Amino acid sequence: MPVTHPAAGPRSRPPLPDLAVSLAGALFVLTGAAGLVPGPAAVALAVAGGCALACVRLAWLAGAPPAPSTPLTPPDPPGLSAAPSTPLTASDPHSPSTPSGQRPGRIPSPDPADPAAVRPTGRRARRVALSRRVAGILDVAVLAAGLTVAVLPLSEPAHRLPVALAGLAVTAPLYAVALLRLPGRSRLSARERLRRGVDVAGLGVSLVFAGWVLLPPGPVPPAARAASVGGAVALAVLLVAALAERRRRPGAARCHAGAAATLGGLALLVVLLAYAAPDRAVLAVAPPLLAGALVTAAGARRTAAGERPRTGAAPAAWPGLTAPAGIAALAAGQHLWTVGEFTAPAIALGLSVIPPMVVREVLAAADQRRRAERLAASEARLRHLVGDDGPPADAAPVDRAGLVRALDRRAGGALLVVDLHGADETAVLDAPVLAEVARRLRAGAGPHDVVARLTDTEFAVLTDVGPVLAYALGTRLLVALAESCPRPGGASRIRASVGLAETTGGEPEDVLRQADLARRRAVQLGRDRVEWYDAYLEEQLVRRLDLERELPGAVARGELDLVYQPVLALVDRLPVGTEALLRWRSPALGTVLPDELLPVAADLDLLGELGRWVLDRACRQLADWSEGGRALWMAVNVTPRELAAPDFVARTATALAAYDVPPERLVVEVAEPAVAAELSTVVARLAGLRSLGVRTALDDFRAEHASLAQLRRLPIDLLKVGPHLVGPGADGQRPLIDVVANLGDRLGLEVVVEGLESDAQVAGARRAGCHYGQGFALARPAPAERVEAWFEEFPSTPR
């Protein structure tokens, strides 16, 4: 699913169904005002069309599942179209293979044996499920508001106030639950929480003051007092949230605005009925209720379409500063015109509007001062880096704000983000080195290109040339930066990674984000390279960022799980052991398989933590099965990095002793392609495991010349090969599995054929003399309970 922001376009007109129901509502209100229809009936008719239309749209959003390969924009129902707005388990050989047509790096296919793995995973699945649940709750809220006004003309006048109170009591919690679960919510900083709290206080006090002075003189009915005060507070909270989110999450802002209109209309209805107002006065609640239903549906539709929260948009200050003063001033003027004097409580309440406004002004001034200080500090630092012998002042790197302004003026071209790294851990990127980098970038760029400094180790070059020339520019900059930089005490060598994105048709912040994503990809692929941005790259990197964010703490949260794939004897198809396969059951990302999990764990240095958990859980499960009389082995996968840990053998011995597991029942597997880089360390650790009595296995044996050469050096007991060796050899020669089986017999190794998916492969492995096999054709991986139930079908035979 592409998650890029669409280019800003002209403001779309309201869709035809919305215009139609709005016009019909206005006509019903006019007929009620003219006395042709009773007021409550006119309100019910005016609001009915809008609520019905909104409920149909929300029900469609809540019930229409998205197609897996299409964007998340749900189709509109006919006639209602709106305007577009391992540690241990270092590899899992039994996961479905990647189709030949699929691009490398795609998310692995779900495990067919794992029901939890067939659900969509990742941010897309999380947003889809959450958006559907929110749409369902909003649907019930709009329906409750519509039914409230629909029941009014059918009720006795004495029963209308309880009906309105009940409708408000049902609708308000539903809206609160839905708004709190809208996708894209983020934790606010302390400064932002303070700013919003002050805005809510100022607007809320001004609305309470307006309600106080505008209510008729005399005793206030309790229902009117509760509705006016509660409605004022709710309006303040919702309107402030809508204003704060209107740039970052426009769909969520519309939902907040729709909730404000709906709840405000219901609160006004309660106040009017509490004062026994004339029927025509009730017509005042029709516009906010009708608008609230339509705006709520529009916001939910935009949220369900997968809008990605925008970052970097500065909040507007004027509503928070002027709206409370304007509301209080208008209410005070109206009160003076009609009544002529204020009571002491009214004066105190009016004066209480001032402190939040003062605090809000102080916060705005502090924000402006901090921005000015950061800008001045950045400019001073850049001038210091350039030095007196640097380029002229007009050629010095600009800051991020200057780059954004330049991007906003450019109609085409490309943006290159350059990330600097030391050539080794001792390299220092100090001021002289960075000054030299700035000079080289300026020298390599064109005369009309803009060079900017983004962070301490990141620069950017904005050029107006086309994609091919921009890529050539990035390559030239890499060559220029690769030369050693003179500095006091010797020369320093640096490495660079360049991310490249086109500037055509995108907002400045979007172009910066895209170039930065390409830069991250260049870093991941080994640095000293230029990488282009595309939508697929962003999907991969967003997925990677989600994994990096969620994986730390997964062990503590109890999100890891093991499934077990039985290993069977090929002669009688009786189980002799199992292989433990790691699964990460993330509430946010779904089931994550080892092929995707392990690279992230390695980069985050979490292999040791995950490995300890897997070994402990596997030994505990093996002990449970042994108590039932099952003499099975348990195989776990390890990585060379994990084997290299000095305490790995000791940790294994501790786990075996903790659960009283016989050492020969544990099999430690290491993948053959990863062994060559650390062969001596692997040999030493495997020998240490065998000294404990633990059996060892070489997984994914490829039967190549290099594999055969190192096979004699490895102290192993089992040799695991893939099903590709079972098929006939080239030019009608014997299958390679025959050669491997004979080699295993000579070396005293048991051969296990894994990944067997057909009876023909099972028969071929058995004919070659292989003793054991595993794969979907024999038994699928499953949780411990299902595997244990499957074991009950076989006699307990030690192997």
C-alpha positions as a printed Julia matrix, in Angstrom:
799×3 Matrix{Float64}:
   0.0     0.0     0.0
   1.55    3.31   -0.99
   1.65    5.65    1.94
   2.89    8.77    0.23
   0.89   11.91    0.55
  -0.91   13.01   -2.57
   0.02   16.34   -3.95
  -2.13   19.13   -2.71
  -4.92   19.88   -5.1
  -7.82   22.26   -5.28
 -10.45   22.04   -2.58
 -13.11   19.56   -3.67
 -16.77   20.51   -3.77
 -19.29   18.73   -1.52
 -20.7    15.6    -3.16
 -24.18   15.7    -4.69
 -25.9    13.53   -2.01
 -24.67   15.88    0.73
 -25.96   18.91   -1.15
 -29.29   17.19   -1.73
 -29.91   16.28    1.92
 -28.7    19.69    3.09
 -31.11   21.42    0.73
 -33.95   19.15    1.85
 -33.11   19.86    5.49
 -33.17   23.6     4.87
 -36.58   23.32    3.2
 -38.0    21.39    6.17
 -36.63   24.01    8.58
 -38.27   26.77    6.52
 -41.59   24.94    6.53
 -41.35   24.58   10.28
 -40.5    28.26   10.71
 -43.52   29.17    8.56
 -45.79   27.09   10.78
 -46.69   24.6     8.06
 -45.17   21.71   10.01
 -44.78   21.43   13.81
 -41.28   22.29   15.02
 -40.27   18.83   16.36
 -41.57   17.15   13.19
 -39.68   19.62   10.99
 -36.48   18.94   12.95
 -36.95   15.17   12.64
 -37.53   15.42    8.89
 -34.6    17.82    8.38
 -32.13   15.63   10.27
 -33.42   12.26    9.04
 -31.94   12.46    5.55
 -28.47   13.48    6.74
 -28.36   10.85    9.48
 -29.56    8.13    7.1
 -26.93    9.04    4.51
 -24.18    9.19    7.15
 -25.25    5.87    8.71
 -25.16    4.11    5.33
 -21.66    5.43    4.63
 -20.37    4.54    8.09
 -21.92    1.08    7.94
 -20.22    0.54    4.59
 -16.87    1.61    6.02
 -17.34   -0.67    9.03
 -18.24   -3.72    6.99
 -16.37   -3.53    3.67
 -13.09   -5.53    3.88
 -10.22   -4.09    1.83
  -8.6    -6.01   -1.0
  -5.11   -7.18    0.0
  -3.34   -5.7    -3.0
  -5.26   -2.44   -3.32
  -5.1     0.81   -1.39
  -7.19    1.05    1.71
  -9.78    3.39    0.26
 -13.05    1.49    0.67
 -15.51    1.67   -2.21
 -18.59    3.75   -1.75
 -21.99    2.11   -1.98
 -23.8     2.77   -5.25
 -25.25    6.24   -5.45
 -23.46    7.47   -2.31
 -20.04    8.25   -3.76
 -18.27   11.04   -1.94
 -15.63   13.35   -3.3
 -12.04   12.01   -3.16
 -10.8    13.6    -0.42
  16.83  -15.91   15.84
  18.6   -16.03   17.77
  17.7   -19.59   18.26
  15.59  -20.05   15.11
  17.94  -18.19   12.89
  16.07  -19.42    9.87
  12.78  -21.07    9.15
  13.25  -23.44    6.22
   9.63  -24.45    6.25
   8.12  -21.08    5.5
   6.59  -20.87    2.01
   9.16  -19.8    -0.53
   9.03  -16.46   -2.29
   7.42  -16.67   -5.74
   9.76  -16.02   -8.59
   7.8   -12.99   -9.67
   7.94  -11.31   -6.34
  10.49   -8.6    -5.77
  13.2    -9.37   -3.21
  12.72   -7.91    0.24
   8.96   -8.45    0.29
   7.38   -9.42    3.58
   7.46  -13.25    3.87
   4.28  -15.15    3.11
   2.26  -16.25    6.14
   2.75  -19.73    7.52
  -0.09  -21.82    6.03
  -0.14  -23.99    9.14
  -0.6   -21.05   11.44
  -4.15  -19.64   11.5
  -2.94  -16.4    13.07
  -0.5   -15.87   10.26
  -3.04  -15.7     7.46
  -4.39  -12.37    8.65
  -2.93   -9.22    7.1
   0.03   -7.91    9.03
   1.71   -4.59    9.51
   0.56   -1.04    9.69
  -1.99   -1.62    6.92
  -3.81   -4.34    8.85
  -3.73   -2.34   12.05
  -5.15    0.77   10.42
  -7.81   -1.16    8.5
  -9.08   -3.02   11.58
  -9.01    0.09   13.74
 -10.73    2.24   11.1
 -13.49   -0.31   10.7
 -14.12   -0.51   14.43
 -14.18    3.28   14.72
 -16.57    3.57   11.78
 -18.92    1.1    13.47
 -18.94    3.07   16.73
 -19.47    6.36   14.88
 -22.34    4.73   12.99
 -24.09    3.88   16.26
 -23.44    7.41   17.6
 -24.97    9.1    14.54
 -27.89    6.68   14.64
 -28.51    7.48   18.33
 -28.54   11.22   17.61
 -30.91   10.76   14.67
 -33.28    8.57   16.65
 -33.35   11.15   19.45
 -34.87   13.83   17.22
 -36.97   11.27   15.33
 -38.75   10.25   18.56
 -39.54   13.83   19.62
 -42.69   14.39   17.5
 -43.97   10.96   18.58
 -43.58   11.74   22.31
 -45.75   13.67   24.67
 -44.37   17.16   25.46
 -43.72   16.08   29.06
 -41.59   13.15   27.86
 -39.46   15.02   25.34
 -36.87   16.27   27.86
 -36.08   12.73   29.16
 -35.81   11.55   25.54
 -33.3    14.31   24.73
 -31.3    13.62   27.9
 -31.19    9.9    27.08
 -30.04   10.61   23.53
 -27.28   12.92   24.78
 -26.23   10.37   27.43
 -25.89    7.63   24.78
 -24.34    9.67   21.97
 -21.62   11.4    24.01
 -19.85    8.22   25.28
 -20.02    6.62   21.83
 -18.34    9.63   20.25
 -15.73    9.69   23.04
 -14.8     6.03   22.51
 -14.61    6.42   18.74
 -12.51    9.61   18.8
 -10.05    8.15   21.28
  -9.48    5.17   18.96
  -9.01    7.05   15.7
  -5.89    5.84   13.81
  -2.81    8.03   13.85
  -2.99    9.28   17.44
   0.43   10.05   18.87
   1.74   10.85   22.31
   1.84   14.59   22.85
   4.84   16.33   24.31
   4.54   18.07   27.65
   4.57   21.48   25.92
   1.83   20.46   23.51
  -0.3    19.04   26.33
   0.07   22.31   28.21
  -0.85   24.32   25.13
  -3.95   22.26   24.47
  -4.97   22.39   28.11
  -4.73   26.17   28.1
  -6.72   26.35   24.85
  -9.43   24.1    26.28
  -9.55   26.15   29.49
  -9.84   29.45   27.65
 -12.47   28.3    25.16
 -14.37   26.3    27.78
 -14.59   29.19   30.24
 -15.72   31.58   27.5
 -18.46   29.15   26.4
 -19.61   28.62   29.98
 -19.71   32.4    30.44
 -21.71   32.78   27.23
 -24.19   30.15   28.35
 -24.46   31.76   31.79
 -25.32   35.25   30.55
 -27.48   34.18   27.6
 -29.81   31.91   29.58
 -33.09   33.56   30.6
 -33.06   35.34   33.98
 -34.35   33.48   36.99
 -33.87   29.95   38.3
 -32.02   27.61   35.93
 -33.47   24.11   35.52
 -30.96   21.43   36.59
 -31.08   19.75   33.17
 -30.33   23.05   31.43
 -27.46   23.79   33.81
 -25.87   20.36   33.31
 -26.34   20.44   29.53
 -24.96   23.97   29.13
 -21.88   23.44   31.29
 -21.18   19.94   30.01
 -21.82   20.97   26.43
 -19.48   23.95   26.76
 -16.66   21.77   28.09
 -17.21   19.11   25.43
 -17.32   21.73   22.68
 -14.07   23.25   23.93
 -12.28   19.89   23.98
 -13.55   18.81   20.56
 -13.0    22.13   18.8
  -9.47   22.49   20.15
  -8.68   18.93   19.03
 -10.17   19.59   15.58
  -8.12   22.78   15.15
  -4.94   21.05   16.34
  -5.4    18.07   13.99
  -6.74   19.82   10.88
  -3.33   19.85    9.18
  -1.79   16.71   10.6
  -4.88   14.43   10.42
  -7.64   16.13    8.39
  -9.93   13.1     8.66
  -9.65   12.99   12.44
 -10.24   16.75   12.59
 -13.49   16.33   10.68
 -14.6    13.59   13.04
 -13.96   15.89   16.01
 -15.81   18.73   14.32
 -18.76   16.45   13.52
 -18.88   15.27   17.12
 -18.81   18.89   18.33
 -21.72   19.84   16.08
 -23.78   16.78   17.02
 -23.24   17.03   20.78
 -23.7    20.81   20.69
 -27.04   20.36   18.91
 -28.22   17.78   21.44
 -27.11   19.95   24.37
 -29.0    22.9    22.86
 -32.05   20.68   22.47
 -31.92   19.75   26.17
 -31.67   23.42   27.18
 -34.62   24.43   24.98
 -36.81   21.61   26.25
 -35.83   22.3    29.86
 -37.08   25.88   29.46
 -40.21   24.68   27.62
 -39.28   26.83   24.63
 -41.77   27.18   21.73
 -41.76   24.49   19.09
 -40.29   26.85   16.52
 -37.25   27.44   18.76
 -36.42   23.74   18.51
 -35.65   24.31   14.82
 -32.29   25.78   15.9
 -30.93   22.27   16.6
 -31.49   21.0    13.05
 -28.46   22.64   11.32
 -25.81   21.42   13.8
 -27.25   17.89   13.95
 -27.47   17.62   10.16
 -23.97   19.04    9.66
 -22.56   16.89   12.45
 -23.76   13.65   10.84
 -22.41   14.51    7.38
 -19.07   15.83    8.64
 -18.6    12.76   10.87
 -19.13   10.42    7.91
 -16.77   12.48    5.73
 -14.05   12.38    8.39
 -14.42    8.63    8.92
 -14.19    8.03    5.18
 -10.99   10.04    4.94
  -9.52    8.22    7.92
 -10.43    4.82    6.46
  -8.73    5.79    3.2
  -5.38    5.4     4.97
  -4.29    9.0     5.46
  -0.84    9.14    6.97
  -0.29   11.66    9.79
   1.62   14.63    8.54
   4.51   15.96   10.54
   6.13   19.34   10.75
   2.97   21.44   10.37
   3.04   24.32   12.81
  -0.27   24.81   14.66
  -2.12   28.06   14.03
  -2.23   30.29   17.09
  -4.99   32.75   16.28
  -8.07   30.6    17.18
  -6.72   29.86   20.63
  -5.94   33.53   21.25
  -8.94   35.3    19.74
 -11.88   32.87   19.88
 -12.36   33.0    23.69
 -12.19   36.8    23.7
 -14.6    37.09   20.78
 -17.13   34.68   22.3
 -17.01   36.4    25.69
 -17.28   39.86   24.15
 -20.28   38.97   21.98
 -22.06   37.25   24.86
 -21.4    40.21   27.18
 -22.68   42.68   24.59
 -25.86   40.69   24.04
 -26.42   40.49   27.79
 -25.92   44.23   28.25
 -28.33   44.94   25.37
 -31.09   42.76   26.79
 -30.56   42.87   30.57
 -28.38   45.87   31.22
 -26.33   44.65   34.2
 -24.16   41.8    35.4
 -24.36   39.85   38.6
 -21.24   39.27   40.69
 -20.88   35.58   39.65
 -21.2    36.58   36.0
 -18.48   39.23   36.39
 -16.15   36.71   38.09
 -16.8    34.16   35.37
 -16.14   36.73   32.66
 -12.85   37.77   34.26
 -11.74   34.13   34.47
 -11.5    34.11   30.67
  -8.44   36.37   30.84
  -5.81   34.14   32.6
  -5.88   31.33   29.97
  -5.53   33.94   27.22
  -2.5    35.46   28.95
  -0.88   32.05   29.44
  -1.56   31.18   25.79
   0.09   34.41   24.65
   3.13   33.69   26.86
   3.44   30.18   25.39
   3.23   31.52   21.84
   5.93   34.09   22.58
   8.14   31.39   24.14
   7.75   29.16   21.07
   8.68   32.04   18.78
  11.73   32.85   20.88
  12.92   29.24   20.85
  12.58   29.06   17.07
  14.55   32.26   16.67
  17.29   31.02   19.03
  17.61   27.71   17.16
  17.82   29.53   13.84
  20.49   31.91   15.13
  22.51   29.07   16.68
  22.37   27.05   13.48
  23.49   30.01   11.39
  26.35   30.77   13.77
  27.51   27.14   13.76
  27.49   26.95    9.99
  29.42   30.18    9.65
  31.97   28.85   12.12
  32.32   25.62   10.16
  32.86   27.43    6.87
  35.53   29.68    8.36
  37.24   32.73    6.89
  38.89   30.79    4.03
  35.62   29.17    2.95
  33.32   30.16    0.13
  31.49   33.44    0.12
  28.63   34.0     2.52
  26.04   33.56   -0.24
  27.48   30.09   -0.99
  27.4    28.84    2.6
  24.99   25.96    3.38
  21.51   27.07    4.3
  19.5    25.57    7.12
  16.48   23.27    6.9
  14.03   26.18    6.77
  15.94   27.71    3.87
  15.91   24.38    2.06
  12.14   24.08    2.54
  11.68   27.55    1.07
  13.87   26.63   -1.89
  11.92   23.39   -2.41
   8.7    25.34   -2.38
   9.97   27.56   -5.22
  11.33   24.72   -7.41
   9.0    23.25  -10.02
  11.25   20.27  -10.83
  14.59   18.66  -10.14
  15.81   16.36   -7.39
  16.88   16.44   -3.75
  19.92   14.54   -2.49
  20.32   13.87    1.24
  23.93   13.04    2.16
  24.56   11.11    5.39
  28.15   11.05    6.72
  29.78    8.21    8.65
  33.27    7.67    9.92
  35.35    5.18    7.93
  35.91    3.31   11.22
  35.01    3.66   14.87
  37.97    5.98   15.49
  37.06    8.46   12.77
  35.99   11.84   14.11
  33.51   14.1    12.3
  34.61   17.3    13.97
  34.25   20.91   12.83
  37.2    20.98   10.38
  36.05   17.76    8.69
  32.47   19.01    8.38
  33.67   22.33    7.01
  35.66   20.47    4.35
  32.59   18.38    3.52
  30.55   21.55    3.04
  33.19   22.97    0.7
  33.33   19.76   -1.37
  29.57   19.63   -1.69
  29.47   23.24   -2.8
  32.28   22.6    -5.32
  30.6    19.5    -6.72
  27.14   21.06   -7.01
  26.04   23.29   -9.84
  26.02   27.09   -9.66
  22.26   27.18   -9.13
  22.1    24.23   -6.74
  21.29   24.75   -3.06
  23.49   23.12   -0.41
  21.89   22.79    3.05
  22.9    21.5     6.47
  20.15   19.36    8.02
  21.76   17.83   11.15
  25.22   17.37   12.61
  26.06   14.66   10.04
  23.53   15.25    7.28
  23.69   17.63    4.32
  21.35   18.1     1.38
  21.81   19.25   -2.2
  18.84   20.58   -4.15
  19.42   20.51   -7.9
  17.25   21.42  -10.87
  18.61   18.73  -13.22
  16.72   15.6   -14.25
  16.81   12.17  -12.61
  19.74   10.73  -14.59
  21.98   13.76  -14.08
  20.95   13.94  -10.42
  22.08   10.34   -9.94
  25.37   11.18  -11.65
  25.73   14.16   -9.29
  25.24   11.86   -6.3
  27.93    9.53   -7.62
  30.36   12.44   -8.09
  29.7    13.64   -4.56
  30.44   10.17   -3.18
  33.77   10.14   -5.02
  34.64   13.62   -3.75
  33.76   12.79   -0.16
  35.72    9.53   -0.25
  39.02   11.43   -0.36
  40.72   11.88    3.01
  40.03   15.15    4.82
  43.01   16.95    6.41
  42.58   17.82   10.06
  44.86   18.7    12.97
  46.76   15.59   13.99
  46.33   13.73   10.71
  43.86   12.94    7.95
  40.35   11.55    8.42
  38.44    9.37    6.01
  34.66    9.39    5.87
  31.96    7.37    4.18
  28.7     8.7     2.81
  25.26    7.46    1.87
  23.04    9.42   -0.52
  19.26    9.28   -0.78
  17.68   10.74   -3.89
  14.08   11.85   -4.5
  12.44   13.82   -7.29
  10.86   17.15   -6.32
   8.13   17.22   -8.97
   4.57   17.27   -7.65
   5.32   16.99   -3.95
   5.16   19.17   -0.85
   8.59   20.18    0.54
   8.22   18.11    3.7
   7.14   15.1     1.65
  10.17   15.41   -0.64
  12.48   15.68    2.39
  10.91   12.61    3.94
  11.22   10.62    0.72
  14.87   11.53    0.25
  15.56   10.64    3.89
  13.91    7.22    3.44
  16.12    6.59    0.41
  19.13    7.67    2.49
  18.2     5.12    5.19
  17.97    2.44    2.53
  21.46    3.33    1.3
  22.78    2.96    4.85
  21.1    -0.44    5.26
  22.57   -1.71    1.99
  26.15   -0.97    3.04
  26.76    2.76    2.54
  28.92    4.41   -0.13
  26.0     4.26   -2.53
  23.13    6.29   -4.0
  19.58    5.02   -3.59
  16.39    6.24   -5.27
  13.08    6.66   -3.5
  10.0     4.81   -4.65
   6.69    3.88   -3.01
   7.73    0.24   -2.52
  10.88    1.39   -0.75
   8.8     3.5     1.61
   6.53    0.56    2.36
   9.55   -1.57    3.21
  11.16    1.07    5.38
   7.95    1.92    7.2
   7.52   -1.78    7.92
  11.12   -1.94    9.13
  10.61    1.07   11.41
   7.48   -0.55   12.83
   9.45   -3.72   13.58
  12.3    -1.78   15.19
   9.83    0.13   17.35
   7.79   -2.87   18.5
  10.46   -5.59   18.91
  12.25   -4.22   22.02
  10.3    -5.49   25.01
   8.5    -8.24   23.07
   9.93  -10.87   25.43
   8.82   -8.97   28.53
   5.36   -8.45   27.06
   4.95  -12.17   26.38
   4.52  -11.74   22.63
   6.94  -14.49   21.53
   5.73  -17.98   20.8
   7.08  -21.28   19.5
   5.49  -23.65   17.04
   6.86  -27.14   16.57
   7.3   -29.13   13.35
   7.6   -32.88   13.91
  10.52  -34.86   12.45
   9.51  -38.35   11.32
  11.33  -41.57   10.52
  10.88  -42.15    6.79
  10.63  -45.94    7.12
   7.58  -46.14    9.42
   6.59  -42.44    9.6
   6.76  -42.39   13.38
   7.74  -39.12   15.13
  11.28  -39.0    16.45
  11.64  -35.3    17.27
  10.48  -31.76   16.64
  12.01  -28.49   15.5
  11.14  -25.32   17.44
  10.24  -22.39   15.18
   9.96  -18.88   16.52
   6.89  -16.71   15.96
   6.38  -13.14   17.14
   2.67  -12.51   17.81
   2.69   -8.73   17.75
  -0.65   -7.07   18.55
   0.29   -4.22   16.23
   2.02   -6.08   13.38
   0.44   -9.53   13.43
   2.47  -12.72   13.23
   6.09  -12.05   12.21
   8.18  -14.94   10.87
  11.92  -15.44   11.51
  12.99  -14.36    8.0
  11.71  -10.88    8.81
  12.3   -10.88   12.54
  15.92  -11.97   12.79
  17.61   -9.22   10.72
  15.88   -6.61   12.87
  16.88   -8.41   16.06
  20.48   -8.57   14.86
  20.58   -4.83   14.12
  19.05   -4.05   17.53
  21.46   -6.44   19.3
  18.54   -8.51   20.63
  19.65  -11.93   19.37
  21.0   -12.9    22.78
  17.79  -11.98   24.58
  15.57  -13.78   22.1
  17.93  -16.76   22.02
  17.81  -17.23   25.79
  14.01  -17.17   25.68
  13.83  -19.73   22.88
  16.26  -22.13   24.56
  14.44  -21.89   27.88
  10.99  -22.41   26.33
  12.18  -25.3    24.13
  13.82  -27.12   27.07
  10.71  -26.64   29.2
   8.47  -28.06   26.48
  10.83  -30.97   25.91
  10.72  -31.73   29.64
   6.9   -31.73   29.58
   6.82  -34.19   26.68
   9.46  -36.4    28.31
   7.29  -36.73   31.45
   4.61  -38.25   29.24
   6.96  -40.98   28.11
   7.9   -39.45   24.77
  11.58  -39.97   23.96
  11.86  -37.2    21.38
  14.57  -34.75   20.48
  14.06  -31.0    20.23
  15.97  -29.02   17.59
  16.56  -25.29   17.89
  18.32  -23.0    15.41
  21.18  -20.71   16.35
  23.2   -18.1    14.51
  27.01  -17.95   14.37
  26.84  -14.68   16.3
  24.95  -16.44   19.07
  27.38  -19.35   19.07
  30.24  -16.88   19.36
  29.01  -15.71   22.78
  31.5   -16.92   25.4
  28.76  -18.16   27.72
  26.67  -19.99   25.13
  27.75  -23.49   26.15
  27.34  -22.66   29.84
  23.86  -21.2    29.22
  22.84  -24.33   27.37
  24.05  -26.53   30.23
  22.13  -24.38   32.73
  18.88  -24.65   30.74
  19.21  -28.43   30.48
  19.86  -28.76   34.2
  17.0   -26.42   35.11
  14.43  -28.7    33.45
  16.3   -32.01   33.96
  16.44  -32.65   30.22
  18.83  -35.35   28.96
  21.46  -33.56   26.85
  21.15  -36.01   23.96
  17.52  -34.9    23.51
  18.56  -31.4    22.51
  19.79  -30.69   18.97
  21.44  -27.35   18.21
  21.32  -26.4    14.51
  23.43  -23.86   12.69
  22.87  -22.88    9.05
  25.67  -23.97    6.72
  25.78  -20.76    4.58
  26.53  -18.67    7.67
  29.28  -20.92    9.05
  32.15  -20.03    6.72
  32.64  -16.48    8.07
  33.29  -17.71   11.64
  34.26  -21.33   11.03
  36.84  -21.66   13.82
  34.49  -20.2    16.45
  31.62  -22.39   15.29
  33.82  -25.5    15.45
  34.89  -24.66   19.01
  31.34  -24.02   20.26
  29.91  -27.12   18.59
  32.67  -29.2    20.16
  31.78  -27.72   23.55
  28.13  -28.64   23.07
  29.02  -32.19   22.1
  31.13  -32.49   25.23
  27.91  -31.86   27.2
  26.16  -34.6    25.28
  24.12  -32.19   23.16
  23.73  -33.25   19.55
  24.56  -30.78   16.8
  23.26  -30.36   13.26
  24.31  -28.53   10.12
  21.21  -26.98    8.6
  20.62  -26.05    4.93
  23.54  -28.14    3.62
  24.08  -27.29   -0.06
  26.36  -30.12   -1.22
  28.72  -27.68   -2.96
  32.49  -28.0    -3.15
  33.06  -25.52   -0.29
  30.41  -27.27    1.78
  32.03  -30.66    1.31
  35.46  -29.21    2.13
  34.41  -27.88    5.53
  32.12  -30.77    6.45
  34.93  -32.86    7.95
  35.96  -30.02   10.26
  32.54  -29.56   11.85
  31.71  -31.69   14.91
  28.1   -32.5    13.98
  25.71  -35.44   14.36
  22.92  -34.54   11.92
  23.02  -33.22    8.38
  19.9   -31.38    7.17
  19.38  -30.91    3.44
  16.65  -29.33    1.35
  14.23  -31.02   -1.02
  16.06  -29.65   -4.08
  18.61  -32.47   -3.73
  15.91  -35.13   -4.03
  15.06  -34.47   -7.69
  16.98  -36.07  -10.58
  20.38  -34.62  -11.37
  21.46  -32.9   -14.54
  21.65  -35.02  -17.73
  19.81  -37.89  -16.05
  22.51  -38.45  -13.41
  21.76  -39.82   -9.96
  20.02  -37.38   -7.58
  22.39  -35.51   -5.32
  20.55  -36.9    -2.31
  22.11  -40.29   -3.06
  25.59  -38.76   -2.87
  24.79  -36.9     0.34
  23.28  -40.01    1.95
  26.37  -42.08    1.1
  28.6   -39.3     2.43
  26.58  -39.2     5.64
  26.97  -42.94    6.12
  30.76  -42.7     5.7
  31.01  -39.81    8.17
  28.59  -41.33   10.66
  25.97  -38.61   10.17
  22.2   -38.98   10.17
  20.64  -37.2     7.17
  17.38  -35.28    7.65
  15.56  -34.06    4.53
  13.53  -30.96    5.33
  10.89  -29.09    3.37
   9.27  -32.24    1.95
   6.01  -31.11    0.36
   4.96  -34.08   -1.78
   4.78  -37.85   -1.48
   7.19  -38.15   -4.42
   9.85  -36.22   -2.49
   9.27  -38.39    0.59
   9.67  -41.55   -1.5
  12.85  -40.23   -3.15
  14.43  -39.4     0.21
  13.53  -42.84    1.57
  14.98  -44.62   -1.51
  18.25  -42.72   -1.08
  18.63  -44.15    2.42
  17.83  -40.99    4.42
  16.5   -41.89    7.83
  14.49  -38.81    8.78
  12.38  -36.14    7.12
  10.15  -33.17    7.87
   7.86  -30.95    5.84
   4.25  -30.29    5.01
   3.89  -33.71    3.35
   4.6   -35.35    6.73
   3.4   -32.88    9.39
   2.84  -29.15    9.53
   4.19  -26.89   12.29
   1.65  -26.26   15.04
   1.41  -25.06   18.65
   2.51  -27.42   21.41
  -1.02  -28.51   22.31
  -1.86  -29.59   18.76
   1.47  -31.39   18.33
   0.96  -33.2    21.63
  -2.51  -34.32   20.54
  -1.04  -35.52   17.26
   1.59  -37.54   19.16
  -1.21  -39.47   20.87
  -1.9   -41.24   17.57
   1.51  -42.96   17.68
   3.16  -45.37   20.09
   5.97  -44.02   22.25
   9.14  -45.35   20.67
  12.59  -44.0    21.58
  14.78  -43.02   18.66
